[in-house]
Amino acid sequence: MSNKLKIKEVSRMSVTMRFIHLFTALCMVGAVVTGLYIGHPYYQTLIAETAVDKYVMAWNRWIHLMIAIIFDVTSIVIGYLYLFSRFEKPYKRILPTKRNFIEFCEVFFNLFTFNRRKKFSSEYSDSYNIVFFTVFHALILFMLFSGLQLYVQGLTANQSSIGSWWPIMLHLVTNWTLYVFGGNMGVRIAHHICMYFILVWVMCHIYYEIWRTIYWQEGDIAIVVGGKKYIKVEE
């Protein structure tokens, strides 16, 4: 006699993480739009010629900087939750343990066999997905360091409106990018290329969430809205 299946509701994303996820998505759109403009003013010609046209670049730079600051804050929050969250501790899934390695491989096989092989629990975040998101946060972290290096180069005589300590601190934490990428232009190119890596990551992320929703039939794509998913378990 076959066992009956029942639907189990599983909490997967806290309100804080859902808010951060939505806010990050919106900020990313703004960062790409303003960042591309800073590199090449592509919509300058779309704006009627008025006396305030000369401030378009300044506004784009200001918005880009504010978005970067928001990313700084959210990165600190996510870093804290990554280690100390009472809801879920993602770092446990990327530790180099035998269990995590096996789970990573099984999720990988599940993806490339189109769910014909599923030998892991999809109730909570798996090692494959946690590693995937860790790569994203590493890319964002690099964007912050390289972006702040480009920002501090614009502070003439190492002065700012809040004092000289600010540019001094930025130089201390970001000057390594100049040595790694061979100077200012190298940092600019690396910052620009990293944006495309992030956009590719976003497309892969959206595809994978839709893929899991279709093949697993557990409502994964709704996690960012309600924070829950639904799995089938035997009674």
C-alpha positions, -999 to 999 in steps of 0.1 A, spaced: 0 0 0 15 33 -11 20 61 15 -1 92 12 15 125 5 7 157 24 18 193 18 41 208 44 46 245 47 82 255 52 95 290 62 124 299 40 130 336 41 126 361 69 109 394 65 143 412 68 158 391 40 128 396 18 130 433 23 168 433 16 162 411 -15 136 435 -30 156 466 -21 188 451 -36 170 443 -68 157 479 -72 191 494 -63 208 471 -88 187 485 -116 195 521 -105 233 512 -102 234 498 -137 215 527 -152 236 554 -135 268 535 -138 265 531 -176 257 568 -179 288 577 -159 309 556 -183 292 569 -214 264 596 -211 239 578 -233 208 597 -224 222 632 -224 207 638 -258 173 628 -247 171 656 -222 159 690 -235 187 716 -234 181 737 -204 203 756 -180 204 727 -156 217 701 -181 252 705 -167 241 689 -135 229 656 -151 263 639 -146 265 652 -110 230 638 -102 240 605 -117 272 603 -97 253 612 -65 226 586 -71 252 560 -79 271 568 -47 239 566 -26 231 532 -41 267 521 -33 262 532 4 230 512 5 248 482 -8 275 487 19 249 487 46 229 457 33 262 438 28 270 443 64 235 432 75 237 401 52 272 393 65 259 394 100 229 373 92 251 349 73 269 340 105 245 348 134 210 346 121 186 327 143 165 318 112 191 301 92 230 301 91 240 298 55 278 295 63 272 260 76 263 250 40 296 261 25 320 245 50 342 220 32 326 189 47 318 156 31 281 161 36 281 195 19 302 183 -10 279 154 -17 248 177 -15 264 202 -38 271 175 -64 236 160 -60 219 194 -66 242 199 -96 232 165 -111 195 173 -104 198 205 -124 215 189 -154 193 158 -154 162 180 -153 150 166 -120 154 129 -130 177 124 -101 169 140 -67 188 126 -37 187 155 -14 162 175 6 149 207 -10 132 217 23 159 243 31 187 261 13 212 236 -2 250 238 -6 247 245 -43 224 275 -39 244 289 -9 277 287 -29 258 304 -58 247 333 -36 282 335 -20 297 342 -55 271 370 -59 281 386 -26 318 383 -35 311 402 -68 291 429 -50 320 432 -25 345 437 -53 322 463 -69 321 482 -36 359 482 -32 366 492 -69 338 517 -69 350 535 -38 385 536 -53 371 554 -83 351 577 -60 381 586 -38 401 596 -69 377 624 -74 383 639 -40 410 666 -48 438 671 -23 424 643 -3 397 665 12 359 659 16 330 677 31 332 656 63 370 659 67 402 644 55 397 612 75 372 599 50 395 599 19 424 586 40 403 556 52 391 549 16 427 549 3 437 525 30 410 499 22 408 503 -16 443 512 -29 451 475 -33 428 475 -64 453 499 -81 481 475 -77 461 444 -87 447 460 -119 476 482 -129 462 517 -121 431 538 -124 421 527 -159 425 490 -149 402 495 -119 376 512 -142 377 484 -167 375 457 -139 345 476 -123 327 478 -156 333 441 -165 322 429 -131 289 446 -137 283 422 -166 293 392 -145 266 403 -120 240 407 -147 248 372 -160 244 360 -124 210 377 -121 198 360 -153 210 326 -141 194 332 -107 160 340 -122 162 311 -146 171 287 -118 142 299 -96 117 294 -124 133 260 -132 129 249 -96 93 261 -94 84 241 -126 103 209 -119 101 207 -81 66 221 -79 72 235 -44 65 272 -50 101 283 -48 96 314 -68 70 326 -42 96 326 -14 106 362 -20 70 373 -16 56 352 13 88 337 27 74 302 25 75 272 2 55 239 2 70 204 0 54 170 -4 61 146 25 49 111 31 25 106 60 
